[in-house]
Amino acid sequence: MNQASTDPITITHNEQAKRFETTVEGQIGYISYQQRDDTLIYDHTIVPQSLGGKGVGSALVKHALNYARDNDKKVLPQCSFVASYIDKHPDYKDLIS
């Protein structure tokens, strides 16, 4: 079993800040949202430059999309990173409002 990253990325839902966040190598990455009725508007995916290319952003987006699905929410991807993730993973297209 050979894995590229040593630790799995742990993501928490910070409901007060309206974001899903993770800490990797002491740095915080997150995806923030706004909620309008049954739609989650994913507006920013922020990953520190030093964590780029480690799958942090993709893990955050995947977690956020699964959260929307599990909670019967629709998604409005205002963030280009979220929009391109959905383009690459068409099984999430049904979530777009």
Number of C-alpha atoms within 10 A of each C-alpha: 2 5 7 6 9 7 8 9 15 13 17 14 17 13 10 6 11 15 22 21 25 23 15 17 8 7 12 14 22 26 23 24 24 14 14 12 8 13 18 23 19 25 18 17 22 16 23 13 9 9 15 10 10 13 12 25 23 15 17 27 22 17 19 25 23 15 15 17 15 9 10 12 20 20 25 20 21 13 16 13 18 25 17 11 17 20 12 11 11 10 9 16 13 11 20 16 13
